[in-house]
Structures are given as structure tokens and as C-alpha cells.
Amino acid sequence: MTTWNPSDKSADITLSAANLTATRSAVVSAYANARGTTSKTSGKYVWKFTCNTVGANPQNRGEGVALAAASLSNYGGVDTNSILYYADGTVYYNNSLQATWATYTTGSVVYLAWDADNKRFSGKVGAGNWNNNVANDPATGFASAANITTGFPLICLYDLNSQDTVDFTASGLSIPSGFSAWDAAAAGPVGKLLRVNQALVRASYW
């Protein structure tokens, strides 16, 4: 299961809830970031996070995708190592504004999509449109480009006590065509039992 990585985060971030909740707990550096424990080099994936506390500076906090080389103490999108969707709706990559999507705030559920095959990043808030445009579904390829070859999830927090909780299974989302959850749901007891029964049936024919 993917979580925020306790060994790959700013000291200004505290993790809780099985490392799925990240909180800005100190302000030593201006920005405080954390990377996920897994990365993607190919395929198309979605995940979501709940913005528990947005903070006073929504333009300085967000989530996105980053290389392992991305800074943990500078803003996401400062260079070509990361792309980030900020709470004020801006999307930054290579120190440049790439797009302006819907804003989000405390209580918002935000969905992210990463097309590792075509190196494209998408986002939406709640039941809104992907990339803030009804025509820009990630499956159509209309998204912000970022040349990130091995992408890790990234969170960037700025204000003290700002907080997000991430869900890499993207539960509750109608997943775009061709995409899957960042973490595929594990088979439950029923699915496992069904496979065991099927195996026993096949064995009975031998």
C-alpha cells in the first residue's frame, strides 16, 4: 500500500493515520514536502486527497507528481523535477504557470491523474470537470505536460497546521477510461475464496 514516506519528507511535516495524513507541524523552512513510497514509470493512474485544512496561503500548498530528485524544501513545480496543483487553482511546472484549474479549500476532495505513458497531469475538485473543462478528460490527453520519467506522489504544505489526507485507491471516483487507481484494491476474502473454490473445481477434473 502506498503512503507518504516517513523517510522521504521534510522534518516540518508530521505523518499520522498510517502515514496517509500529512500535517505541517513546524515552520523551519518556507515549504515542507513529502513524497510517496511508490512511483510509476508507465501506465495511467488516479488518486485523491481530502484537504483537511487549507491554510492562509492556498497559492503555496498542493499535491502533484515528482521525481526522487525533487526538493523537499522548495515549492512544487519550481523546476522540471515536479508538477503541482495548488489550492488556488494554479498548476506549476519548471517555474512556470501551466494551467489554472478549479480552486479548493478546507473540506474539498481533490482527484489527481498521472499519465506516465504520455507524461501528462490532470486534476479536479469533487464532482467538477477534469482540468476545469468538460472537454478535458484525462483519457482524451488534454492535460498539463511534465517530463517526469519516474513519478512519485508529492505533497507541499506551507502554513502551520495545514493538512491533507490521501487515498491512493481513489475510492468513490468514476475512473477515466484507460486509467486505474494508483493502488489497485486488494482482493477481499470473498474474491480469495472464489479463487480457491475455482481451483478445487478444476482439480476435481484431474
C-alpha positions as CSV (number, residue, x, y, z in Angstrom):
1,M,0.0,0.0,0.0
2,T,1.3,3.4,-0.9
3,T,1.6,6.0,1.8
4,W,3.6,9.2,2.4
5,N,7.2,8.2,3.1
6,P,8.4,8.9,6.6
7,S,12.0,8.5,5.4
8,D,11.4,10.9,2.4
9,K,9.8,14.0,3.9
10,S,10.6,17.4,5.4
11,A,11.2,17.4,9.2
12,D,8.4,20.1,9.3
13,I,5.8,17.5,8.3
14,T,4.3,15.0,10.8
15,L,2.6,11.9,9.4
16,S,-0.4,10.1,11.0
17,A,-3.3,7.8,10.2
18,A,-0.9,5.1,8.9
19,N,1.2,7.7,7.1
20,L,-1.8,8.8,4.9
21,T,-2.3,12.2,6.7
22,A,0.4,14.9,6.4
23,T,0.4,17.9,8.7
24,R,2.6,21.0,8.7
25,S,3.8,20.8,12.3
26,A,6.7,23.2,12.3
27,V,8.0,26.1,10.2
28,V,11.8,25.8,9.8
29,S,11.8,26.2,6.0
30,A,9.3,28.1,3.9
31,Y,8.0,24.9,2.2
32,A,7.7,21.4,3.5
33,N,7.2,18.4,1.2
34,A,6.8,14.7,1.4
35,R,7.0,12.0,-1.3
36,G,5.0,8.8,-1.6
37,T,6.5,5.4,-1.1
38,T,5.9,4.1,-4.6
39,S,6.5,5.5,-8.1
40,K,5.2,4.9,-11.7
41,T,7.2,4.8,-14.9
42,S,4.4,3.7,-17.2
43,G,0.6,3.3,-17.1
44,K,-2.2,5.8,-16.2
45,Y,-3.3,6.3,-12.6
46,V,-5.6,8.3,-10.4
47,W,-5.7,9.0,-6.7
48,K,-7.4,11.5,-4.4
49,F,-6.9,13.6,-1.3
50,T,-9.0,15.5,1.2
51,C,-7.9,19.0,2.1
52,N,-8.5,18.9,5.8
53,T,-7.0,22.4,6.5
54,V,-6.0,24.6,3.6
55,G,-4.2,27.3,5.5
56,A,-3.9,31.1,4.9
57,N,-1.8,30.8,1.7
58,P,-3.6,28.4,-0.7
59,Q,-1.3,29.5,-3.5
60,N,1.6,27.8,-1.6
61,R,0.2,24.4,-0.9
62,G,-0.8,21.5,-3.1
63,E,-0.2,18.0,-4.4
64,G,1.2,16.5,-7.6
65,V,3.9,14.3,-9.0
66,A,7.7,14.5,-8.6
67,L,10.9,12.8,-9.3
68,A,13.1,11.4,-6.5
69,A,15.4,14.4,-7.1
70,A,12.6,17.0,-6.3
71,S,13.4,19.3,-3.4
72,L,11.6,18.7,-0.1
73,S,12.1,22.4,1.0
74,N,11.0,24.3,-2.1
75,Y,7.7,24.7,-3.8
76,G,6.4,22.0,-6.2
77,G,6.9,22.9,-9.8
78,V,9.9,25.1,-9.1
79,D,11.8,23.1,-11.8
80,T,11.4,20.1,-14.1
81,N,11.5,17.7,-11.1
82,S,7.9,18.2,-10.1
83,I,4.4,19.4,-11.2
84,L,1.9,20.6,-8.6
85,Y,-1.8,21.5,-8.4
86,Y,-2.1,24.3,-5.9
87,A,-5.2,25.2,-3.8
88,D,-5.6,28.5,-5.6
89,G,-6.1,26.5,-8.8
90,T,-2.7,27.1,-10.4
91,V,-0.6,24.3,-11.8
92,Y,3.2,24.9,-11.9
93,Y,6.0,23.1,-13.7
94,N,9.5,24.3,-14.5
95,N,8.9,27.5,-12.5
96,S,6.1,28.4,-15.0
97,L,2.3,28.6,-14.8
98,Q,1.0,25.7,-16.9
99,A,-2.8,26.0,-16.3
100,T,-5.5,27.3,-14.0
101,W,-8.0,24.8,-12.7
102,A,-10.7,24.9,-10.0
103,T,-9.7,26.2,-6.6
104,Y,-10.1,24.0,-3.5
105,T,-10.3,24.7,0.2
106,T,-10.8,23.1,3.6
107,G,-13.1,20.1,3.2
108,S,-12.5,19.7,-0.6
109,V,-11.9,16.3,-2.1
110,V,-9.4,16.6,-4.9
111,Y,-8.7,14.0,-7.6
112,L,-5.4,13.7,-9.5
113,A,-4.4,11.8,-12.6
114,W,-1.0,10.9,-13.9
115,D,-0.5,9.6,-17.4
116,A,3.0,8.2,-17.1
117,D,3.0,7.0,-20.7
118,N,2.4,10.4,-22.1
119,K,3.8,12.4,-19.1
120,R,0.5,14.4,-18.5
121,F,-1.0,15.5,-15.2
122,S,-4.7,16.3,-14.5
123,G,-6.8,17.3,-11.6
124,K,-10.3,18.1,-10.5
125,V,-12.3,19.0,-7.4
126,G,-15.2,16.9,-6.2
127,A,-17.8,16.3,-9.0
128,G,-16.3,19.1,-11.1
129,N,-14.7,18.7,-14.5
130,W,-11.2,17.4,-15.0
131,N,-8.8,20.3,-15.7
132,N,-11.8,22.7,-15.1
133,N,-13.1,21.9,-18.6
134,V,-15.8,19.5,-19.6
135,A,-13.8,18.6,-22.7
136,N,-10.6,17.9,-20.9
137,D,-11.0,14.4,-19.5
138,P,-7.5,12.8,-18.9
139,A,-8.5,10.0,-21.3
140,T,-8.5,12.5,-24.2
141,G,-5.0,13.6,-23.5
142,F,-5.9,17.2,-22.6
143,A,-3.7,17.8,-19.6
144,S,-0.6,19.6,-18.4
145,A,2.6,18.1,-19.7
146,A,5.6,17.3,-17.4
147,N,8.6,15.3,-18.4
148,I,8.8,13.3,-15.3
149,T,10.0,9.8,-16.1
150,T,9.6,8.2,-12.7
151,G,6.8,9.9,-10.8
152,F,6.1,9.8,-7.1
153,P,3.1,11.5,-5.5
154,L,4.2,14.7,-3.8
155,I,2.6,16.9,-1.2
156,C,3.7,20.5,-0.5
157,L,2.5,22.3,2.7
158,Y,3.2,25.9,3.6
159,D,1.1,27.1,6.6
160,L,1.4,25.7,10.1
161,N,-1.3,23.1,10.7
162,S,-2.2,22.8,7.1
163,Q,-3.2,19.2,6.5
164,D,-4.2,16.7,3.8
165,T,-5.3,13.0,3.9
166,V,-4.5,11.0,0.8
167,D,-6.3,7.9,-0.6
168,F,-4.3,6.1,-3.3
169,T,-7.2,3.7,-4.1
170,A,-9.3,6.7,-5.3
171,S,-12.4,5.2,-3.8
172,G,-15.7,6.8,-4.9
173,L,-14.3,8.1,-8.2
174,S,-15.6,7.2,-11.7
175,I,-12.1,6.4,-13.1
176,P,-11.4,7.8,-16.6
177,S,-11.1,5.3,-19.5
178,G,-7.7,3.6,-19.6
179,F,-6.8,4.7,-16.1
180,S,-6.7,2.7,-12.8
181,A,-6.2,3.6,-9.2
182,W,-2.6,4.3,-8.1
183,D,-3.1,1.4,-5.7
184,A,-5.3,-1.3,-7.1
185,A,-7.7,-2.6,-4.4
186,A,-6.5,-5.9,-2.9
187,A,-8.8,-8.9,-3.3
188,G,-11.0,-9.3,-0.3
189,P,-12.0,-12.6,1.5
190,V,-14.8,-13.2,-1.0
191,G,-12.6,-12.9,-4.0
192,K,-9.9,-15.0,-2.5
193,L,-12.5,-17.7,-1.5
194,L,-13.9,-17.7,-5.0
195,R,-10.4,-18.4,-6.5
196,V,-9.8,-21.2,-4.0
197,N,-13.2,-22.8,-4.9
198,Q,-12.4,-22.5,-8.6
199,A,-9.1,-24.1,-8.1
200,L,-10.7,-27.0,-6.2
201,V,-13.3,-27.5,-9.0
202,R,-10.5,-27.6,-11.7
203,A,-8.5,-30.1,-9.5
204,S,-11.5,-32.4,-9.3
205,Y,-11.3,-33.0,-13.1
206,W,-7.8,-34.4,-12.9
